[in-house]
């Protein structure tokens, strides 16, 4: 421990301001390391020259530092001098990667876990000595904080090396394989020179998921399994990435339909496939066109039909919705026949996994996920069109410029 930590600070007020900033209040800008440096000063009572042994020091900090909530992310930083100048990051999953239990269950929710192998601690310490900062990422949905706190406290006492923990509490952009926790890490520590990620969810036959392998891929960092890193056991990983690009139209074929005169146009397809965006692209080519969206009317079918009924006599109307069944299309077909207006159906005909992938992409971009029941209801209720219906059949997503997140890998349920 360095004896002159207070000497680096201009005043006690600066120390206090830095501590307040750590807890999310407005204070002068400081690097993450300076924040934790000062936090240690605070926890040690302002006297870093106090005669604590190194073991006692880690024990004090392990008890004092607790999980913090950063939105939907659990955050904890156990400080130490060893990683102050580290320019690289060694990233790990927690359960089944660093720690394990005999039998079924989640190690970090119990008090009877063991390290993954007898040499795990030694290898983690070596990474720090070799210039790596230790970062742990974990999905924590529906898991209590208290057992996790006890697990992390014990890990810090035994490891006696600094590490940072990020835990995703919700189904949002921070839950692996989404990259939100990685982006938080980059905000906190800057872009590393070298990085890798180690996790047990690699998509092998015995694995519950491929979320860890997908997470590393989405973050563009190398991936290892714990068996490779801690047991030097070669692992053959499946190449089962869902290639969503097969369902993407080439840019030259991504144009939207342009109405031919006065029409009623109904969009049909799974939720989340970009039908609303398609409708508004149509409107850019025809300012007189009216888009009636179920999102705008909060799926109130009476209000949606009334809006179409009012606009259709004088405008071409696009009805944006899922419309899977004949009963959901019939009222509009009858209205069009009554007014003598031709009706056209634009059918976004894609497998359910494409809709789930696009929804996951939206989550990566910050949106809330759609409930899975919405996809299942559409699939259950879908009925074929009538023989004489005019239907444009889309089997390629008409997106000329999809975002990079479209090509990420997501866990499709």
N, C-alpha and C positions, 0 to 999 in steps of 0.2 A: 504494500500500500504506500502511496505517496504521502508524505507528511505535510505538504504545503498546499493542500487543496484550497483552503480559504484564501491564500495569498493570490490565487488566480482571479478572484472576484473583487470588483471595485468596492463593493460595500455589502453589508448585510442585506440591504434592500434589494440588491441584485440577486442575492441568493434566494430570498423569499419570492421575488418576482419569477424566477426561473422555476421554482417549485410549483407556484400557482399555474404557470404556463403548462407544466406537465399534466396538470389535471384539467386542461382545456380552457383556461381563462386567458384573456388578452394580456400579453406582456411582450417585451422586446424579443426579437428573433434570436434563437440559439440553435445550434446543431443538436441533433438527437443525443450525441454522446455527451455534450455539455449538460443537457437536461438530466441524464442519468448520473453523471458525475456529481452534480449538485444534490440529486436525490439521495445518493449514498451519504453525502455530507450531512443531510438532514436526518437520515435514519440513525446515523452514528452519533447524534447529539451535538454535532458541530465540532467534535474533537477527534479528528482523524489520527491524532498522535496517541490516542488512548491505547493502552496496551492490550489489545485483543490478539489472540493467535489467529492465524488464517482460518482454522477450522471454526473458531468461535465467530469470526466475522461472517462466514457463509451461513452459519446457523442463525445469527441475528437477522440477516437480510432475508433468509428464507421465510422467517416468521412474519416479518414486517410487510413484505411486498405482496399485494393481492391483485387478483384479476380486475381489470378495468373494462368498461364497455365503451367501445367506439362505434356508435350506431349498433348494427347487428353483429359486430365483430368483438369477440373477447380478446383482450390484449394483456400481455404481461411481459415485462422485461426484467430479467434477473441480471443485475449489472456485475461488472468485474473489470479489472484492468487489462486482462489478457487479450481482449479482442478490440482494443482501442484503435489500432492501426490496421485492422484487417480490411482488405480491399475485395475479398471474395466471400461468397456465401455458400454454406453447405446446408441444404434444406431437407427436412425430413417430415414424413407423416409421423403420427404418434402411436396409435394403437396398432399392434401387429407388425410394427416396423422397429420402433425403439424399445417397446415393452410388450410383454405377452403374459397370458395366464394359461394354466393347464385346463383344458376343457373349453366350453363355449362361454361367450361373454365378451364384454368390452373392458380391457385391462384398466383404463383410466377411471372407470366408474367403481373400481374395487380397491381394496387395500392389500391385496395378496398377489400383486403382479411381480414379475421378475424382468430384468433386462433381457433383450432379445437373445443375446449370447453372452457368455462370460467375458468376452473381449469388447463388448459394445462400448463400455465406458472408456476403455483405453483408446479405441479408435476415434471416438468423439473428441477426446482431449488432444489427440494427435492432429485432428483437423484444425483445431484452434491454434496449436503451436505452428502449424504450417501456413497460417495466415487466413483461415476461414472463420467467418462469423456463423454461429449456429442459429438456424431459424427453424422453428417447428410450426407446421400447418396442420390443422385438424378440423374436420366437419363435426359440429357438436349439436346438431338439431335434436331436440327432445332429451338432452342430457343435462343433468344438474351440475351447477358450478362448484358446489362444495367438494364432492369427491375429486373433481379435476384439480382444484386448488391444492388438495392434500397430495395428489400425485405429482404435480409440478414442484411442490415444496420438497418432497422427498428426492425427486430427480436432481434438483439444484444442490441439496445437501450432499448427495453422493457423487455427483459429477464434479462439483466445485469448479465449474467453468460458467461464464456468462452465456445466457441464451435468451432468445426472444420467441414468444409464443403468440400465434394468431389462431383464433378459433371461429369458424363460421356458424352462427346460431340459427340462421334462417335459410329458406330456399330462395336465395337471391344471387346477385352477381359475385358474392364473396364465397359461395359454396363451391368447393372443387367438383368438377374440373373447370369451373369459371375462374377467371384470373384476378378477381378483386383483391384477394389477400396478397397475391404477388405484387399487385400495383401499390398496395399499402406499404409493403416492405420496401419497394423502390422509393416511395415518398419519404420513408423514415431514414433509409440508409444510403440512398443513391444507387446508381447503376453499378453492379459489381463487374470486376474484370473477368472473374470466373464464377460459374455457378453450376450446381447440379441439384437434382431432387431425387429422393429415395422414398419409395412407398410400396406397400404390399398389394394394393388394388391395381393389378396389372392386366386383368382380363384373362388370366390363366384359368383352366377348368376348375380349380379349387377356389379361385378368388370370387368374392361377392360382387365385384365390379371391376371396371377398368379406369375408375376416376383418377387414380394417381398417375397412371401413364398418360391419360389424356391431359391432365393438368400440366405436366411437364411439357408435353407437346405444344399446348396452347401458349405456354410461357416461353417457348423456344429455348428450353434448357435441357441438357442431357438427363436421361432417366436411368435409375438403377433400382433393382429390387433389394430388399434387406438381405436376402440369401447371397446375392452377389457381393454386397459391400461388407457384410459381417461374417460370412462363412466361405467366401471365395468360391461359391458354387455357381457355375454357368447356368443361366436360365434361358430357355427358348420362349420368346414372347410371341403371341399371336399377332398377325397383321390384319386385324379385323375392323379397321377403321371404316366407318360408313362414309362412302364417297358421295357426298351430296351434290358435287359438281355435275354428276350425271343428270341431274334434274334441273340444270341451269341452262337457259337458252343462250346461244351465242349473241353477242351484242347487236349484230346486224339483224337478228330475228327477235329482238326484244321490244318491238313497237307495240302499241296498244291499239285496240279496235277503235276506228273512227266511225261514228254513227252516220248512216245513210238516210238523211231526212229525219222525220219524226218517229221515234222508237221508244219502247219501254225495254230497258235492259236489266236483267237480273243476274247478279253474281252468285255463284253456287260453289261451295267448297268448305273444307275444314277451316275452323277459326285459325287465325294467325298466319295465313299464307300470303299476306300482302294484298288482299283484295281492296282494302281501303286505299292503299297507295295507288293501285291500278286505276281505281275510279277517279282519283284526283289527277292522275296523269291524263286521263281522257278529257277531263274538264279543261286542262290547259290548252287542248286543241279546239275546244268549243266552249266559249265563255257562256253561251246560252244554256248549256247543259246543266241539269240540276242533279246533285248527288244527295240521296236520302240514305243515311247510315244508321244502322241499329245502335251503334255506339253513341251517336248524337242523341238518340231518343231512349237510351238506356234499355234497349230491347223491348220496349213497349209496342207490341204489334199493332194495337189500335191506333196509336199516334203515328206510327210509321205508315200504315195504310192511308190514314187521313192526309198526311203530307204528300204522298204519291198521288192521291186522288185530286188534290188541289193543284199540283204542278203539272200533271200529265196533259191536260187539255191544251196547254200552250208551250210545253217544253219537252224535249227529250229527257227522260229520267233514268238514272242509274240507281237501282236498289241494291245497296251494299249489305250483305248478310250471308248466312250459311245456306239457308233454304234447302235442306236435305230431302224433304218429303214432298209428295204430290200435294198434300194438304197445305203445306206452307207456300206452294207456288200457285195453287188454284185461284185464290182471290185476285191476284194480280193478272193472271191469264184472263179471267172473266172481265176484269176492269178494262183491259186492253181491247178485248173483243167488243165490249159495249161502246167504247170510244172510237173503234175502227183504227186502232194504232197497232202496228206489228210489234210482236214481243220476241226478244232474243235472250237466250240463256248463255252466259259465259261460264263454263264449268272448269274450275281449277281441280283437275283430276289427278290427285297425288296420293301415294301411300301415306298412312297415318304417321309413319316415322319421319317423313319429310316435314309434316306440320309440327311434330314435336321438336325437330331440329331447329326449325325457324323460330319457334317459340323460345327455345333455349338461347338462340342468338339474341333475341330481344331482351332476355334476362341479362345476358352478358353486357348489353348496352345500357342496362339500368332499369328496364321495365319489370313489372311484377309478373310472375309466371301465371299462365292460364291454368285453371284446375283441369286435371286429367279427365275428369268426368265430361268436360265439354267436348273433347275429342271422341270419347266413347259414345256419347249421345248422338253425335253426328253420324258416326259409323253405323250405329244401330238403326237409325231412322232413315238412312239414305234409300231412296227409290229411284229407279231409272226414269228417264224422261219419256214422254209420249213419242210415238213414231213420227208424228208430223211437227214436232217442236224444232225450231231453229236453234241449233246448239253450236257454239264455238268451243272446241275441246282442247284445253290447254294441258299439256303433259310436261312442259318445260317452264320453269319460272321466268317470267318476262322481266328480269332485272338486268338492265344494261351495266350497272355499276354497283354490284353487291359490296357491302362493307367487308373488311378483312375477317371480321368475326363470323361471317357466314361459313368460312372454311375451317373454323375451329372444330374440335372433336368434343361431343357432348354425350352424356349418358342418356340414352333413349330408353324410356321405361316400357 
